[in-house]
Amino acid sequence: MAERPARVVATAAACALIARLAAEHGGLLFHQSGGCCDGSAPMCFPAGEFLVGDVDVLLGEIAGVPFYMSGSQFAYWRHTQLIIDAVPGNGGMFSLERPTGLRFLTRSRLFTDAEAAALEAAQTGGA
């Protein structure tokens, strides 16, 4: 059986931007937005300034920062690994990176059959 893969990972560029934002703002939290004002984008907030809901799913951590997604969006994306990157551009209207000239971007890849089986086994208590 394959090792259980991370549901969310970050590139070196994203980790560098996270470190920069953490140095300026302290603790952080990510939430993959589900549309609305800024489309579907990873949004970075100061810890405690975004209310995580009962239906939000903790996907994991990137650079030591928790990363959440709404349950309805997770149902759609659960077969993919999210890869958070930082690229030139304007971040989401309410996301901390907006004034930096960079924005967080979500890329994704489908889990392999073996990775999907490992995730399923972990969810059902088999791993």
C-alpha positions in Angstrom: 0.0 0.0 0.0 1.3 3.5 -0.9 2.2 6.0 1.8 -0.7 8.4 2.6 0.0 11.5 0.6 -0.6 15.0 1.8 -3.8 16.6 0.6 -2.2 20.0 0.4 1.5 20.9 -0.3 3.2 24.2 -1.0 6.0 25.2 -3.4 9.2 26.9 -2.2 7.8 30.3 -3.5 4.6 29.8 -1.5 6.6 28.9 1.6 8.7 32.0 1.3 5.7 34.2 1.0 4.1 32.5 4.0 7.2 33.1 6.0 7.2 36.7 5.0 3.5 37.1 6.0 4.0 35.3 9.3 6.9 37.6 10.2 4.6 40.6 9.6 1.3 39.3 10.9 2.1 36.4 13.3 -0.1 33.3 13.2 -1.9 32.6 9.9 -4.7 30.4 8.5 -5.6 29.5 5.0 -9.0 28.8 3.6 -9.7 27.8 0.0 -12.5 30.1 -1.0 -15.4 28.6 -2.8 -16.1 31.4 -5.3 -17.9 34.6 -4.3 -15.9 37.8 -4.6 -12.4 36.4 -5.4 -13.3 33.2 -7.3 -11.8 30.0 -6.0 -8.5 31.0 -4.5 -6.4 30.2 -1.4 -7.0 33.0 1.0 -4.5 33.8 3.8 -5.8 35.4 7.0 -4.4 36.3 10.4 -5.1 33.4 12.8 -8.3 34.2 14.7 -9.7 36.6 12.1 -11.4 33.9 10.0 -14.1 31.9 11.6 -13.7 28.2 10.6 -17.1 26.6 10.2 -18.4 23.2 11.2 -18.5 22.1 7.6 -14.9 23.2 6.8 -12.4 20.5 6.4 -8.8 20.7 7.6 -6.7 19.4 4.7 -3.4 19.7 6.5 -0.7 22.4 7.0 1.6 24.2 4.6 4.7 25.8 6.1 3.2 25.2 9.5 -0.1 27.0 8.7 -3.4 25.2 8.8 -5.2 24.9 5.4 -9.0 24.6 5.4 -11.6 24.1 2.6 -15.4 24.1 2.8 -17.0 20.6 2.9 -18.9 21.1 -0.3 -15.8 22.1 -2.1 -13.8 19.2 -0.6 -16.4 16.8 -1.9 -15.5 18.0 -5.4 -11.7 18.2 -4.9 -11.1 15.2 -2.6 -9.5 13.2 -5.5 -6.8 15.8 -5.9 -3.7 17.0 -4.1 -3.7 20.8 -3.9 -0.4 22.5 -4.7 -0.3 26.0 -3.4 2.1 28.3 -5.3 2.9 32.0 -5.2 3.0 33.9 -8.5 3.1 37.6 -9.6 -0.3 39.3 -9.4 -2.9 40.6 -7.1 -4.1 38.4 -4.3 -7.7 38.0 -3.2 -9.3 41.2 -1.9 -9.3 40.0 1.7 -6.1 37.9 1.6 -3.0 39.1 3.4 -0.7 38.8 0.4 -2.6 41.3 -1.7 -0.2 44.3 -1.2 2.9 42.2 -1.9 2.6 42.0 -5.7 2.3 38.2 -5.3 -0.8 36.0 -5.1 -1.4 32.5 -3.9 -2.5 30.1 -6.6 -3.9 26.6 -6.3 -2.8 24.0 -8.8 -3.8 20.4 -8.5 -3.1 16.8 -9.5 -5.2 13.7 -9.3 -4.1 11.2 -6.7 -2.9 7.9 -8.1 -5.0 4.8 -7.5 -2.5 3.7 -4.8 -2.6 7.1 -3.1 -6.4 7.2 -3.2 -6.5 3.7 -1.6 -4.1 4.9 1.1 -6.3 7.9 1.8 -9.4 5.8 1.9 -7.7 3.3 4.3 -6.7 6.1 6.6 -10.2 7.5 6.6 -11.8 4.2 7.5 -9.1 3.4 10.1 -7.2 0.9 8.1 -3.9 2.8 8.1 
